[in-house]
């Protein structure tokens, strides 16, 4: 069985070891194994790896990197000494990680004081931080670290880079984007490139920017195999549909994260890719037999464990073939977390629940009881319980009632403390605010995101060799963008690039509430245009709705084809939308509405060689590996 954070590079070990939580609870019916050996942490460095190496190759260490320590080398004892002085309530507090916004919250504000009370009264062990600017998040986390008796372990969802949470602020009413951390296209775009080197780079930059603002655990990569086109929660968050490809790219991302000072988190175990229910709203049930799970869903997680992934996050899904129970989420299933993940797969890292306030858990189980059952099942960290005091009280009561042994609590608390120790948080828990601007969102990082976006753009249809466009400056072009009401940046960058080519560009923005008469006016405008470009900013959260696209836009695109109007449809999000607009003349996948993806898609309309290839199937339409290379020139002057 491989120790967590075992060296995964010939140049030295990654991060720190994590204690095996394994063995369970309750009446102590299972044995309680000792903690695994620990390894030394590699320091955070800014140096980029050798980009000329083969895809997925290990990066060389910085010149001043310390010599690797043996995986059996002990720590300095801070974690053990700290645990010995803690009460049961304090140890339970280490296992709870509530949510905090990354917004600016000065002392005395409700948002600030609520968290401070939690730190001082509940002595929580960490936080999961969400949206905010890099400097606001760093400032806020520094403040909370100073309020906490022990250093905090901080996580954040960073599935497409630190910009997944630390970017996107817009100043109103001027509609001025305020910048932020590097935002990559989503993992499925990396899957379209097929490049393990880019997956590694995405992990590397994510780790550097996360650590610069005080985040230690980027909750990434998503290792779900998106085998169901109607999945309403995974979609482009996955690397793709082929288990071995998801495993290969995920392992490269993990190396990038953990060789640069952060803890990668594989999610959502045992695999959320073949569901048609959003676990935020209800409990998905996967009824696949164990043989299917072994050959599909579990493949990337086995590879992650072999790669020494430091953490895994659970899925709020029921898998009866693993748990033996139809209505029990995997997060609360000992057969899934302890028997399968710990014992069979040999995972010895830190085990996070998914957010406990999601309805798959919160609507089905009493709040305190849900936390107790998650720990009995094998979880180390209870993430985002709806009520921190209720969760802590329930866990303490469960120990006093004999449902959970205190030794079981000790193992998880010690695992968390050892992570903090090996990351050096017991010596330095705050970050240098002056360093944020030297690391986060810097041009060299943005250039890598641009490279991913450029290489991921995938052309699936090009009837009549419409693409590439000539960019004739006298052409009259209509650009129509369908977006969510809240997506203020949809089309901004894309239309800006188009306008540089087409000074006569006319733009229109639509939402689901756009009135029919607006569509009629657009249809008339389209007839007067040389070209119509329709951009669909529809993300994964809208993938499985009864109406992924409003009827007005599907009718509009169908009319473009009937009238013979040259047109291109670009999907900035959900790649499966071709099923809704089967008559489109040209269909381009840009994978997300991120600024870098908008820029890449606009440029791709004029380029003759596109390298993106499908990492998924479009049933009845396209297969894995499909993707067109447009003819050198369009022949009609657009």
C-alpha positions in Angstrom: 0.0 0.0 0.0 1.5 3.3 -1.1 1.9 6.0 1.5 0.0 9.3 0.9 2.2 12.0 -0.6 4.8 9.3 -1.5 7.4 10.7 -3.9 5.9 10.8 -7.3 9.0 12.4 -8.9 12.6 11.2 -9.0 13.5 14.7 -7.8 12.0 14.3 -4.4 8.8 14.0 -2.4 5.7 16.1 -2.6 4.2 17.9 0.3 3.4 16.1 3.5 2.0 12.8 4.6 -1.5 12.3 5.8 -2.6 10.0 8.5 -4.7 7.0 7.6 -8.2 7.5 8.9 -9.2 4.0 7.9 -10.6 1.8 10.5 -13.8 2.9 11.8 -15.8 3.7 14.4 -18.8 2.9 16.3 -18.1 0.1 18.7 -14.7 -0.4 17.3 -15.6 -3.4 15.2 -12.6 -2.8 12.9 -9.0 -2.5 13.9 -7.4 0.9 14.1 -4.2 0.9 12.1 -1.3 3.2 13.0 -0.7 6.3 11.0 1.4 5.9 7.8 4.9 7.4 7.4 5.3 11.0 6.6 7.4 12.9 4.0 8.8 16.4 3.8 7.1 19.2 1.9 8.5 20.7 -1.2 8.7 24.5 -0.8 6.5 26.7 -3.0 8.6 27.9 -5.9 7.9 30.2 -8.8 10.2 28.6 -11.3 8.3 27.0 -14.2 9.2 23.4 -15.2 11.0 22.6 -18.4 8.4 23.2 -21.1 10.5 21.3 -23.6 10.1 18.0 -21.6 7.9 15.3 -22.9 4.2 15.7 -22.0 3.7 14.9 -18.3 7.4 14.7 -17.5 8.4 15.6 -14.0 9.7 19.1 -13.4 13.3 19.6 -12.2 13.7 21.0 -8.6 14.8 24.5 -8.0 18.5 24.9 -7.4 18.1 25.6 -3.7 15.6 22.8 -3.0 16.4 20.7 0.0 17.6 17.1 -0.3 14.6 14.7 -0.3 13.8 13.1 3.0 12.9 9.5 3.4 9.2 8.8 3.4 9.8 7.3 6.8 11.3 10.4 8.3 9.3 11.7 11.3 8.0 15.2 11.7 9.2 17.5 14.4 6.4 16.5 16.8 4.3 19.6 16.8 1.2 17.8 15.6 1.5 15.1 18.3 2.3 17.6 21.1 -0.6 19.8 20.1 -3.1 16.9 19.9 -2.0 15.8 23.4 -3.1 19.1 24.9 -6.5 19.3 23.1 -9.9 18.6 24.5 -12.4 16.4 22.7 -14.3 19.4 21.6 -11.2 21.1 20.2 -10.2 17.9 18.3 -13.7 17.7 16.8 -13.4 21.4 15.8 -10.3 20.5 13.7 -12.5 18.3 11.6 -15.0 21.0 10.6 -14.5 23.4 7.7 -17.3 26.0 7.1 -17.8 28.3 4.1 -16.7 31.9 3.9 -17.0 34.4 1.1 -13.8 36.0 -0.1 -15.3 39.5 -0.2 -13.9 42.5 1.6 -15.2 42.3 5.2 -13.7 44.8 7.6 -13.6 44.2 11.4 -17.0 44.7 13.0 -18.9 43.8 9.8 -21.4 40.8 10.2 -19.5 38.7 7.7 -16.2 39.2 9.6 -17.5 38.7 13.1 -19.5 35.6 12.3 -16.3 33.8 11.3 -14.4 35.2 14.2 -17.0 33.8 16.6 -16.6 30.4 14.9 -12.9 30.5 15.3 -13.0 31.6 18.9 -16.0 29.6 20.2 -15.9 26.5 18.0 -12.1 26.4 17.2 -12.7 25.1 13.7 -9.7 23.6 11.9 -10.2 25.3 8.5 -12.2 27.2 6.0 -13.4 26.8 2.4 -13.2 30.2 0.8 -15.2 31.3 -2.2 -15.4 34.2 -4.6 -13.3 37.3 -4.1 -10.4 39.2 -5.5 -6.9 37.8 -4.8 -5.9 40.6 -2.5 -9.2 40.6 -0.6 -9.0 36.8 -0.1 -5.4 37.0 1.1 -6.1 39.9 3.4 -9.1 38.2 4.9 -7.4 34.8 5.3 -4.4 36.5 7.1 -6.9 38.1 9.4 -8.7 34.9 10.2 -5.4 33.1 10.7 -4.4 35.6 13.4 -7.8 35.1 15.1 -7.4 31.4 15.3 -5.6 29.7 18.2 -4.2 27.0 15.8 -3.3 27.6 12.1 -6.2 27.1 9.7 -6.2 24.7 6.7 -7.8 26.6 3.8 -9.5 25.0 0.8 -11.2 26.4 -2.3 -12.8 25.1 -5.4 -10.2 25.7 -8.1 -11.2 23.3 -10.9 -10.2 25.6 -13.7 -7.4 27.4 -11.8 -7.4 29.9 -9.0 -9.5 32.2 -11.3 -12.4 29.7 -10.8 -13.1 31.5 -7.6 -10.8 34.6 -7.6 -11.9 36.3 -10.8 -14.9 37.7 -12.4 -15.7 40.8 -10.4 -17.2 43.6 -12.5 -17.5 47.2 -11.4 -20.9 48.6 -12.2 -22.4 50.6 -13.9 -19.3 50.9 -16.1 -19.2 47.2 -16.7 -15.4 47.2 -16.0 -13.8 43.8 -15.3 -11.5 44.1 -12.3 -9.2 41.2 -13.2 -8.0 38.5 -10.8 -6.3 35.1 -10.7 -5.6 33.0 -13.8 -8.7 31.3 -15.1 -8.2 28.4 -17.4 -10.8 26.8 -19.7 -12.5 23.9 -17.8 -10.9 20.4 -17.6 -12.8 19.2 -20.6 -11.0 21.7 -22.7 -7.7 20.2 -21.5 -9.2 16.9 -22.5 -9.7 18.3 -26.0 -6.0 19.2 -26.2 -5.0 15.7 -25.1 -1.9 17.2 -23.5 -0.7 15.9 -20.1 1.9 18.7 -20.2 -0.9 21.3 -20.2 -2.7 19.5 -17.5 0.5 19.6 -15.4 1.0 23.3 -16.1 -2.6 24.0 -15.1 -1.9 22.2 -11.8 1.4 24.0 -11.3 -0.1 27.5 -11.8 -3.2 26.7 -9.7 -0.9 25.6 -6.8 1.3 28.7 -7.0 -1.6 31.2 -7.1 -3.5 29.3 -4.4 -0.6 29.3 -2.0 0.1 33.0 -2.7 -3.3 34.0 -1.4 -3.3 31.6 1.5 -5.2 28.6 0.1 -3.6 25.2 0.8 -6.0 22.7 -0.7 -7.3 23.4 -4.2 -10.4 21.1 -4.5 -9.3 19.8 -7.9 -9.0 17.8 -10.1 -12.5 16.5 -11.0 -11.9 12.8 -11.8 -15.5 12.0 -12.7 -15.8 10.3 -16.1 -18.6 12.2 -17.9 -20.2 9.2 -19.6 -23.7 10.6 -19.5 -24.5 13.5 -21.8 -27.5 14.5 -19.6 -25.3 14.9 -16.5 -26.5 18.2 -14.9 -23.6 18.7 -12.5 -20.3 17.5 -14.1 -20.3 18.1 -17.9 -17.2 20.2 -18.8 -15.9 19.9 -15.3 -14.6 16.5 -16.3 -11.6 15.8 -18.5 -13.7 13.6 -20.7 -15.5 10.3 -21.3 -12.6 7.9 -21.5 -11.5 6.5 -18.1 -7.8 6.1 -19.0 -7.6 9.6 -20.4 -9.3 11.1 -17.4 -6.8 9.1 -15.3 -3.8 10.3 -17.3 -4.6 13.9 -17.4 -5.8 13.9 -13.8 -2.5 12.4 -12.6 -0.6 15.1 -14.5 -2.6 17.8 -12.9 -2.0 16.2 -9.4 1.7 16.2 -10.0 1.6 19.9 -11.0 -0.3 20.8 -7.9 1.7 18.8 -5.4 5.1 19.5 -6.8 4.4 23.2 -6.2 3.3 23.3 -2.6 -0.4 22.5 -2.5 -2.6 19.5 -1.9 -4.5 18.1 -4.8 -8.0 16.8 -4.2 -9.5 14.1 -6.4 -13.3 14.3 -6.6 -16.0 13.1 -6.4 -15.5 9.6 -5.2 -16.6 7.0 -6.3 -17.5 8.9 -9.5 -20.3 11.3 -10.3 -20.1 11.2 -14.1 -23.0 8.8 -14.9 -25.8 10.7 -13.1 -28.9 12.6 -14.3 -29.6 14.2 -11.0 -28.0 17.2 -9.4 -26.8 16.3 -5.9 -27.3 19.9 -4.8 -31.0 19.2 -5.2 -31.6 15.5 -4.7 -29.8 12.2 -4.2 -28.5 10.6 -7.5 -28.5 6.8 -7.6 -26.0 4.9 -9.8 -27.2 1.3 -10.2 -24.2 0.1 -12.2 -22.7 -3.3 -11.2 -19.3 -3.4 -9.5 -17.7 -4.7 -12.7 -18.7 -1.5 -14.6 -17.5 0.7 -11.8 -14.1 -1.0 -11.8 -13.7 -0.4 -15.5 -15.0 3.1 -15.7 -15.7 5.2 -12.6 -12.9 3.9 -10.4 -10.1 4.0 -13.0 -9.1 7.6 -12.5 -9.3 7.3 -8.7 -7.0 4.3 -8.7 -4.5 6.3 -10.8 -4.8 9.2 -8.4 -4.0 7.0 -5.4 -1.1 5.6 -7.2 0.1 9.1 -8.0 0.1 9.9 -4.3 -2.9 12.3 -4.3 -3.0 14.1 -1.0 -6.8 14.3 -0.6 -10.1 12.9 -2.0 -13.6 14.4 -1.8 -16.7 12.2 -1.5 -19.7 12.3 -3.8 -23.3 12.6 -2.4 -24.5 9.7 -4.6 -25.9 6.3 -3.7 -24.2 3.3 -5.3 -26.0 0.2 -4.1 -23.4 -2.2 -5.6 -20.8 -0.6 -3.4 -22.7 0.2 -0.2 -25.4 -2.4 -0.3 -28.0 0.3 0.4 -30.3 2.0 -2.1 -30.8 5.3 -0.2 -27.4 5.9 1.5 -25.1 8.5 0.0 -21.5 7.4 -0.5 -20.5 10.2 1.9 -22.2 8.3 4.7 -21.4 4.8 3.5 -18.6 2.9 5.4 -18.5 0.3 2.6 -17.5 3.0 0.1 -15.2 5.3 2.1 -13.5 2.8 4.4 -13.8 -0.7 2.8 -13.3 0.4 -0.8 -11.3 3.6 -0.7 -9.1 3.0 2.3 -8.8 -0.8 2.3 -9.1 -1.9 -1.3 -7.6 1.1 -3.1 -5.1 1.8 -0.4 -5.8 5.6 0.0 -4.0 7.0 3.0 -4.6 10.7 2.5 -7.1 13.2 3.8 -10.8 12.5 3.1 -13.2 15.5 2.7 -16.9 15.2 2.5 -18.6 17.2 -0.3 -20.5 20.2 1.0 -22.9 18.9 3.7 -25.5 21.6 3.0 -26.4 20.0 -0.3 -29.9 18.6 -0.4 -28.7 15.1 -1.2 -27.6 15.1 2.4 -29.3 18.0 4.2 -32.8 17.3 3.0 -32.6 13.6 4.0 -30.7 13.4 7.3 -30.8 15.3 10.6 -27.9 17.8 10.4 -25.9 16.6 13.4 -26.5 13.0 12.5 -25.3 13.5 9.0 -21.9 14.7 10.3 -21.7 11.7 12.7 -22.5 9.2 9.9 -19.9 10.8 7.6 -17.1 10.4 10.3 -18.3 6.8 11.0 -18.0 6.1 7.3 -14.4 7.3 7.2 -14.4 11.1 6.5 -11.7 13.3 8.1 -13.2 16.7 7.3 -16.9 17.7 7.4 -17.1 20.3 4.8 -19.7 23.1 5.0 -22.1 21.7 7.6 -25.3 23.9 7.7 -24.6 24.5 11.4 -21.1 24.3 12.8 -22.3 24.1 16.5 -24.8 21.3 15.6 -22.1 19.3 13.8 -19.6 19.7 16.6 -22.1 18.9 19.4 -23.3 15.8 17.5 -19.8 14.5 17.1 -18.9 15.1 20.8 -22.1 13.4 21.8 -21.4 10.4 19.5 -18.1 9.9 21.3 -19.7 10.1 24.7 -22.4 7.6 23.6 -19.9 5.2 22.4 -20.9 5.4 18.7 -17.4 6.8 17.8 -14.2 6.1 19.7 -12.1 9.0 20.8 -9.2 7.2 19.1 -11.1 7.5 15.8 -11.4 11.3 16.4 -7.7 11.5 17.3 -6.7 9.9 14.0 -8.5 12.5 11.9 -7.5 15.4 14.1 -3.8 14.2 14.0 -4.0 13.8 10.2 -5.1 17.4 9.8 -2.5 18.7 12.3 0.2 16.8 10.5 -0.8 18.4 7.2 -0.5 21.8 8.8 2.8 21.0 10.3 4.4 19.6 7.2 3.2 22.7 5.2 4.9 24.8 7.8 1.8 26.5 9.0 2.7 26.1 12.7 5.7 28.4 11.9 4.2 30.8 9.3 0.4 30.8 8.8 -0.1 34.1 7.0 1.0 35.1 3.5 3.0 38.1 2.2 0.5 40.4 0.7 3.2 42.1 -1.5 3.8 38.7 -3.2 0.2 38.4 -4.4 0.8 40.7 -7.3 4.0 39.0 -8.3 2.4 35.6 -8.6 -1.4 35.7 -9.1 -2.7 36.3 -12.6 0.7 37.3 -14.0 1.2 37.4 -17.8 3.2 34.2 -18.0 0.4 32.3 -16.3 -2.3 33.9 -18.5 -0.2 32.8 -21.5 -0.5 29.2 -20.5 -4.3 29.6 -20.1 -4.4 31.1 -23.6 -2.4 28.1 -24.9 -4.9 25.7 -23.5 -7.8 27.7 -24.9 -6.3 27.9 -28.4 -5.4 24.2 -28.6 -8.8 23.1 -27.3 -11.1 24.9 -29.8 -12.9 22.1 -31.7 -14.6 22.4 -35.0 -17.3 19.7 -35.5 -19.3 21.0 -38.5 -18.3 23.2 -41.5 -20.8 22.8 -44.3 -19.8 24.5 -47.5 -16.3 25.2 -46.1 -17.7 28.3 -44.4 -14.7 28.5 -42.2 -12.1 29.9 -42.0 -13.5 33.4 -42.6 -11.6 36.0 -44.6 -12.4 38.9 -42.3 -13.4 41.2 -45.2 -13.7 44.6 -43.5 -16.7 45.6 -45.6 -18.8 42.6 -44.6 -21.9 43.1 -42.5 -21.8 40.7 -39.6 -24.4 40.1 -36.9 -23.1 38.6 -33.6 -25.9 37.2 -31.3 -25.1 36.1 -27.8 -27.4 34.1 -25.6 -26.4 34.4 -21.9 -27.6 34.1 -18.4 -28.8 37.3 -16.8 -25.9 37.3 -14.3 -23.2 36.6 -17.0 -22.2 40.2 -17.6 -19.0 39.3 -19.5 -20.6 36.9 -22.0 -19.6 38.1 -25.5 -17.5 41.1 -24.4 -14.1 39.7 -25.4 -15.5 37.6 -28.3 -17.2 40.6 -29.9 -14.2 42.8 -29.3 -12.0 40.5 -31.4 -14.7 40.2 -34.1 -15.0 44.0 -34.3 -11.3 44.3 -35.0 -11.9 42.3 -38.2 -15.4 43.6 -39.0 -15.9 47.3 -38.3 -19.6 47.0 -39.3 -20.3 44.4 -36.6 -23.8 44.5 -35.1 -24.3 42.8 -31.8 -27.3 41.6 -29.9 -27.6 40.0 -26.4 -30.4 37.6 -25.6 -31.5 35.9 -22.4 -34.2 33.2 -21.6 -36.6 36.1 -21.0 -36.2 37.8 -24.4 -39.5 38.6 -26.0 -40.6 37.0 -29.3 -40.7 40.3 -31.1 -37.0 40.7 -30.5 -36.3 37.5 -32.3 -38.5 38.6 -35.2 -36.4 41.8 -35.5 -33.2 39.8 -35.4 -34.5 37.5 -38.1 -35.0 40.5 -40.4 -31.5 41.9 -39.4 -30.0 38.5 -40.2 -31.4 38.6 -43.8 -29.5 41.8 -44.4 -26.2 40.3 -43.0 -23.4 38.6 -44.9 -22.8 36.4 -41.8 -24.4 35.6 -38.5 -22.4 34.3 -35.5 -24.5 32.8 -32.7 -22.8 32.3 -29.4 -24.3 30.1 -26.7 -23.1 30.9 -23.2 -24.8 27.9 -21.6 -22.8 26.1 -18.9 -23.0 22.7 -17.3 -25.6 23.8 -14.7 -28.1 24.2 -17.6 -27.1 21.0 -19.3 -30.0 18.7 -18.3 -32.8 21.2 -18.0 -36.0 20.4 -19.8 -35.2 23.2 -22.2 -31.4 23.7 -22.4 -32.0 26.4 -25.0 -35.1 28.7 -25.2 -37.3 28.0 -28.2 -36.7 31.4 -29.6 -33.0 30.8 -30.2 -33.5 27.3 -31.7 -36.1 28.6 -34.1 -33.8 31.5 -35.0 -30.9 29.2 -35.9 -33.3 26.9 -37.9 -34.5 29.9 -39.8 -31.0 30.9 -40.7 -30.5 27.6 -42.3 -33.8 27.7 -44.1 -33.2 31.1 -45.5 -29.6 30.2 -46.6 -28.0 32.8 -44.3 -24.4 31.8 -43.6 -24.0 31.3 -39.9 -21.7 29.8 -37.3 -22.9 28.5 -33.9 -20.3 28.6 -31.1 -20.9 26.7 -27.8 -19.2 28.5 -24.9 -20.0 25.8 -22.3 -22.2 22.8 -22.7 -20.8 20.9 -25.7 -23.9 18.7 -26.1 -26.0 21.6 -27.5 -25.7 20.5 -31.1 -28.6 18.1 -30.2 -30.7 21.3 -29.8 -29.5 23.0 -33.0 -28.9 20.2 -35.5 -29.4 22.4 -38.5 -26.5 24.8 -37.7 -24.1 25.2 -40.7 -20.9 25.4 -38.7 -20.5 24.3 -35.1 -17.6 25.2 -32.9 -16.8 24.2 -29.3 -15.0 26.7 -27.1 -15.8 24.8 -23.8 -16.4 27.9 -21.6 -17.2 31.5 -21.5 -13.9 32.5 -19.9 -12.2 35.5 -21.4 -9.4 33.3 -22.7 -11.9 30.9 -24.4 -13.8 33.8 -26.0 -10.6 35.2 -27.4 -9.5 31.8 -28.7 -12.8 31.1 -30.3 -13.0 34.4 -32.1 -9.5 33.9 -33.5 -10.3 30.3 -34.5 -13.0 31.6 -36.9 -10.2 33.0 -39.1 -7.6 30.2 -38.7 -7.3 27.2 -41.0 -5.9 24.7 -38.5 -7.7 23.8 -35.3 -6.2 21.1 -33.1 -9.0 20.4 -30.6 -10.5 16.8 -30.6 -13.6 15.5 -28.9 -12.9 14.0 -25.5 -16.6 12.9 -25.4 -19.2 11.5 -27.7 -22.2 13.3 -29.1 -24.4 10.3 -29.5 -25.6 9.9 -33.1 -23.5 12.8 -34.2 -19.8 12.6 -33.3 -17.3 10.2 -31.7 -14.4 10.6 -29.4 -11.4 12.0 -31.3 -13.5 13.8 -33.9 -12.6 17.3 -35.0 -12.2 19.1 -38.4 -9.4 21.1 -39.9 -11.0 23.9 -41.9 -10.0 24.5 -45.5 -7.2 27.0 -46.0 -9.6 29.8 -47.3 -13.3 30.5 -47.5 -14.3 31.2 -51.0 -17.1 33.8 -50.8 -15.4 36.8 -49.4 -16.7 37.0 -45.8 
